[in-house]
Amino acid sequence: MKPDMFKLPVSILIGLGFPAEVRGVMDAYRHLGEWPASQRDGAHSVALKACSAALRGEIEAETARGLFAAFAEKHDLLAPEINGIVASRLRRDKDPHVL
């Protein structure tokens, strides 16, 4: 695995709510760079600096991943886990008492 790749991707919602997987530091850095300047805040700054440091090899990619995921969560960008949605639907199909 390349040193700038995440062990697990961060799934975010982009555009009109389409899911996208951010698989590495460069992807995260690119998404942060495209974030509107008027909406940039402290979480954005920290995540961007962490990605920049990870690209230079100063910190681990997983550290940058955590900060990017925190930024995405703060801004409601994290995509819901599909496995959890499918599992909850399967349970409803089996139990007629669950709405």
N, C-alpha and C positions, 0 to 999 in steps of 0.2 A: 504494500500500500504506500502511496506517495505521502510524504510528511505533511502536506497541506490538506489531505483528505480527512473527513470526519469518519469516525467508526460507524455512526448511524447518521443518516441524513436528517435535516430539519425540514419538515413538511410545512410549507407556508401557503397562504392564499394570495394570488396575484390577480391583477386586472379585475375582471368581473367575478372574482371568487373562484378562479380555477386553481387547483392545487399544483404546487411545484416543489420539487425536492432540491434543497440546497445541500450539495454533497461535499463541499469543501470550502476552505477559507476564501479562495478567489470568487466563488459564487456568492458567498455572504458579503464580501467586500463590494462586489458589483451591485447587489441589491441595495446595500446601504448607500452607495454612491448615487443611485437613482431615486432615493427617497427625497421627496420635495423639501427644499430648503426651509420653507415656512413651517414645516412640521418636525424639524430636527430638534431634538432635546438632549438631555444628559445621557439617557440610555443609548441614543443613537451615537453620540460622541464616544462613549466608552466602548461600544461594540465596534465602531469603525477603527478606533485606535488599537483595539485588541486584534482585529483582523490584519491591520497594517503590521503590527509587531509579529504576528504569526507568519506572515509572508516573508518577513526578514529573518525568521528563525529565532526570534528573541523569546517567544513563548510557544507553548504547545498548541496545536490545532484544536484540541479538545477544550482548552481554556477559551479560545475565541468562539468555539461552537456554543459553549454555555452562555456567554455574553450575548451572542447573536440570538440564541433562543429566548433569552430573557427580554431582549428588545422586541422580538416578534410577539411574545406573549403580552407584553405591556401594550402593544398596539393592535391586539386582537388579530394577528396575522397567522397564528398557528392553525394549521388545518386539523380538523378532527380526525382521530384515528379511525380508519375504515374498519379494521378488525372489530373494534368495540361496537360500532354501529351495526355491523352484520350480526354479531353475537346477540345484541339486544333485540334485534328483529327476530332472530331464531327463537329466542326465549318466549317472545310474545306469541309466536306461531304455535308453540307447544302448550302454553298455559292460557286458557280462555279467560282467566280472571285478570290478566295483566292487560292494561290499556295501551 
